[in-house]
Amino acid sequence: MNLEELKKIREKAQKDVELRQKQARIRIVVGMGTSGIAAGARDVLKTFIEEIGRRNLADVIVTQTGEKGLASQEPLVEIYEEGKPLVVYGNMSTEKVKRVIVEHVVNGNPVADFALDVM
Amino acid sequence: MMDEIASHIIDIVANSVTAKATYIIVEITSNTDKDLLSLYIKDDGLGMDEETVKKVLDPFYSTKIGKKVGLGVPLLKGTAETTGGIFRLSSVIDKGTEIFVSFNLNHPDLPPLGNIRDTMLVLVIGNPDTDFHFQIKNETKEFILDTKEIKQLLDGVPINHPDVITFLSKYLDENM
């Protein structure tokens, strides 16, 4: 596997791009400040990234941000979806991420068990 | 609290991103003959004046008012010095910040390196608007991942597109 293979991916993916650039349907933000990292945020972010790749969720993006000031509830994850309230999940783990992907991101039902806040 | 060198890398890079860096160089070099592990991180962010540098090295400092967590840099410095290594931070306003840290590879208090593959993946995908140049080097091998090169090849397809994520995961598994 080498970087030249990116050209094939480019051709295949270019048709998705226009759609995506307008507005990602869902934006996931993982808190990666010092306390978040110490609490396991890297694996949480990695699991979101892998699930997006594996399930081909071309209209979902995940990014990282700094401290959120809720250190006791790290790792924290926010899910922004146009026209819907912001959902904040706390004490996230890789297992919880998989449930959030299936129930919330794919099927549109926020996981009440892990939600700290809906605003 | 920060149980791996990889966690420190993510933490320092997060500071660079907060400082509006657009290009971040991360070099990890290990040399067992010299018992040396070194880490070099350079960004082109806002930089800091002398006063701010002093504060960043203070464990009770954070740039965000009212926020008590900001231990990242002092923790890294502490880890380096505990293992008999060195810590250097230099910063220039409007030019950026660079950090060089070394560790004694054989010191019993040296934390594990951690998963560098995952670290690169989360930094590259989690900060799609920032460019990274990673260089991982030991006596026998050198691995380079440069997102400017990757983005050029992608020609407008986002680096966080699912197909690119899948490619990068495999690429890292096979090549690093």
Contacts between the chains, C-beta under 8 A, distances in Angstrom:
chain1	res1	chain2	res2	distance
A	1	B	167	7.6
A	1	B	170	5.6
A	1	B	171	5.3
A	1	B	174	4.9
A	1	B	175	7.0
A	2	B	171	7.8
A	2	B	175	7.9
A	3	B	149	6.9
A	3	B	150	6.7
A	3	B	153	6.0
A	3	B	171	7.4
A	4	B	153	7.6
A	5	B	167	6.6
A	6	B	150	6.5
A	6	B	153	4.3
A	6	B	154	5.8
A	6	B	164	7.3
A	6	B	167	6.5
A	7	B	153	6.2
A	9	B	154	7.5
A	9	B	157	7.0
A	9	B	161	7.7
A	9	B	163	4.8
A	9	B	164	6.0
A	9	B	167	5.6
A	10	B	153	7.0
A	10	B	154	5.4
A	10	B	155	5.7
A	10	B	156	7.9
A	10	B	157	5.0
A	12	B	163	6.4
A	13	B	157	4.5
A	13	B	161	5.1
A	13	B	163	5.0
A	13	B	164	7.1
A	14	B	156	7.2
A	14	B	157	6.0
A	16	B	161	6.7
A	17	B	156	6.3
A	17	B	157	5.6
A	17	B	158	6.9
A	17	B	161	7.4
A	20	B	158	6.8
A	20	B	161	7.5
A	30	B	126	6.9
A	32	B	10	6.3
A	32	B	14	5.4
A	32	B	122	7.9
A	32	B	126	7.0
A	33	B	11	7.8
A	33	B	14	6.6
A	33	B	69	6.4
A	34	B	1	8.0
A	34	B	2	7.4
A	34	B	11	5.4
A	34	B	69	5.3
A	34	B	70	6.9
A	34	B	71	5.6
A	34	B	72	4.4
A	34	B	75	7.7
A	35	B	69	4.9
A	37	B	2	7.1
A	37	B	7	4.9
A	37	B	10	5.3
A	37	B	11	5.5
A	37	B	14	7.8
A	38	B	1	4.8
A	38	B	2	5.9
A	38	B	3	7.7
A	38	B	7	6.9
A	42	B	6	7.4
A	42	B	7	7.0
A	42	B	10	5.9
A	42	B	115	8.0
A	42	B	118	6.4
A	42	B	119	6.8
A	42	B	122	5.6
A	43	B	118	7.4
A	45	B	122	4.6
A	45	B	126	5.5
A	46	B	118	5.0
A	46	B	121	6.3
A	46	B	122	5.3
A	49	B	121	6.3
A	49	B	122	6.5
A	49	B	125	4.9
A	49	B	126	7.4
A	49	B	160	7.9
A	49	B	165	5.7
A	50	B	165	7.4
A	50	B	169	6.9
A	52	B	160	7.7
A	52	B	162	5.4
A	52	B	165	6.1
A	53	B	162	4.9
A	53	B	163	7.7
A	53	B	165	3.5
A	53	B	166	4.2
A	53	B	169	6.5
A	54	B	166	7.2
A	55	B	162	7.5
A	56	B	162	4.7
A	56	B	163	7.5
A	57	B	162	6.0
A	58	B	161	6.6
A	58	B	162	5.5
A	61	B	128	7.4
A	61	B	158	7.9
A	61	B	160	5.6
A	62	B	125	7.0
A	62	B	126	6.6
A	62	B	160	7.3
A	63	B	126	5.6
A	63	B	127	6.9
A	63	B	128	6.9
A	64	B	14	7.1
A	64	B	17	7.8
A	64	B	122	7.1
A	64	B	126	3.7
A	64	B	127	6.3
A	66	B	14	5.7
A	66	B	17	7.9
A	66	B	18	5.4
A	67	B	62	7.9
A	67	B	64	6.8
A	67	B	67	5.9
A	67	B	69	5.7
A	67	B	70	8.0
A	69	B	64	7.9
A	69	B	66	7.7
A	69	B	67	5.8
A	71	B	69	5.6
